[in-house]
Amino acid sequence: MQSDFLAGIRVLVTRPAHQAQALCDMITEQGGQAVRFPVIEIVPTPLSEEATYWLRNPEKVDFAIFISANAVQYGLAQLLAHGGIPDKLKLVTIGKASAEKVQQLLDRAPDIYPTEQYNSEALLALTELQDDAVNNKQFIIFRGIGGRELLASTLQQRGAKVHYAEVYQRKLPKPDKEVLKRLQGLDSPDIVTVTSNEGLNNLVAMLHAHMEANQLEQFWQTPLVVVTEQMRLNAQTAGFKDAIIVAARASNEALLDSIQKWCQSKPVDNR
């Protein structure tokens, strides 16, 4: 629904370029101005020999877990290109966005996914992944290069055989020169959104590489929306000095809700 709730508010959106559109649209629909400034670039990466083996023999795999929407996008492409998706293979996602991506690409929901909390802990708590259900079963986890080991280690403790397919990597992108000029000047954003610690680290690195000390000091006064308490602490350490708001989760809806609440709390004469 179109409104002017965010009229005159410039929001820096730091999601990867291919994932920013929905949040930008939501900000625009509220009358705000979305300023795109990707701080992570997602690119495919070659498969390991082990991953290639399992993708060519998907009938030997019982569960395929996708840890992110990017893992769904690149992982399903690899599955379909190698051996396809057998009927017996259960598709598992962690986040809401990942489940929606499966629905979008396959016109079906994942077989297993949490519906309240969206993290590894919530997934591991599901009945479908307890000891009796996973003992001696073959799992392949689609993810980017690196990441948490909790999911794999817990499944292994429950008797599962776990393999990784690292199908993408995250890179530091080249910053948009025009947006950098805005960040350095009077047309800087009113509030910034960042959804991962890696993204926060990249944003800080990009600013340090392209801003003078006085420009940085001004930017640190900009309110910031993050998605975990740890990110809030990291942002403080990095230099952010104004309001650091922790959104309920990393969804676009939760980010927009935090922006709206911040906007509502602003003094009227500063809007």
C-alpha positions, 0 to 999 in steps of 0.5 A, a space after each residue: 500500500 502506497 503511503 508517505 510514512 517515510 517521505 523525505 527519508 533516504 535509506 542506504 540498502 546494503 544487500 547484494 545487488 540481486 537481493 535488494 529490489 524487494 526492500 527498495 520497493 517497500 521503502 519507495 512504497 512508503 514514500 522513502 528513497 532507497 539508495 543502493 550500495 551493495 557491500 557483498 557480491 555473490 558469485 558462483 564457485 567451482 564445485 569440489 570433487 566430493 560435491 560433484 560426486 554426490 550431485 551426479 548421484 543424487 539418488 544416494 542422498 537422503 537430505 539436501 539442506 540449503 542454508 540461504 536463498 543464495 544456496 537455493 539459487 546456485 545449489 538447485 542449478 547445480 542439482 538440476 544440471 548434474 543428476 536432477 532431484 529424485 523423489 526420495 530426496 528431501 529438500 530442507 531450508 533454514 530461512 523464510 527467504 530460502 523456503 520462498 526461493 524453493 517455491 519460486 524455482 520449483 513451484 513447491 515448498 521445501 519438505 522440511 523447514 522451520 516456521 517460527 525461528 529461522 536459524 540452524 538451532 530451530 532447524 535442528 529442533 524439528 522432529 524430522 531431524 532427530 536421531 532416529 530420522 537421520 541416523 545413517 542418512 546421507 546429507 548434502 549441505 549447500 552453502 557459500 565458502 565457509 560458514 558455521 559448522 553447528 549444523 553439520 557437527 550436530 547432524 554427525 553427532 546424531 549419526 548422519 553422514 554429511 557432505 558440503 557443496 560450496 556453490 558460491 562465494 562472497 566478495 567485496 564489491 567495487 563501490 558505486 562512485 556516484 553513491 560514494 559521492 552522496 555518502 561523502 556529501 550533504 545528500 548522505 543517507 538518513 539511516 543505514 541497513 546491514 544484515 550480516 557481520 560480513 556486510 558490516 565489516 565490508 561497509 566499514 572497509 569501503 568507507 575507510 578506503 574512500 572517505 576522509 576522517 571528517 567524512 567518516 566522523 559524520 557518517 558514524 552519526 548515521 542511525 543503523 539497523 542491524 539484525 543481531 545483538 552481536 552486530 550492534 556491538 560490532 557496529 559500536 566498535 567500528 565507530 557508529 555512534 548514533 542509534 543502532 537498532 536491532 531488527 527482529 530478524 533479517 527479513 525485509 518486513 522486519 527491516 522496514 518495521 525498524 526503519 518506520 519505528 525509528 522514523 516515528 521516534 524522530 523529532 518532527 522538526 528534524 524530519 
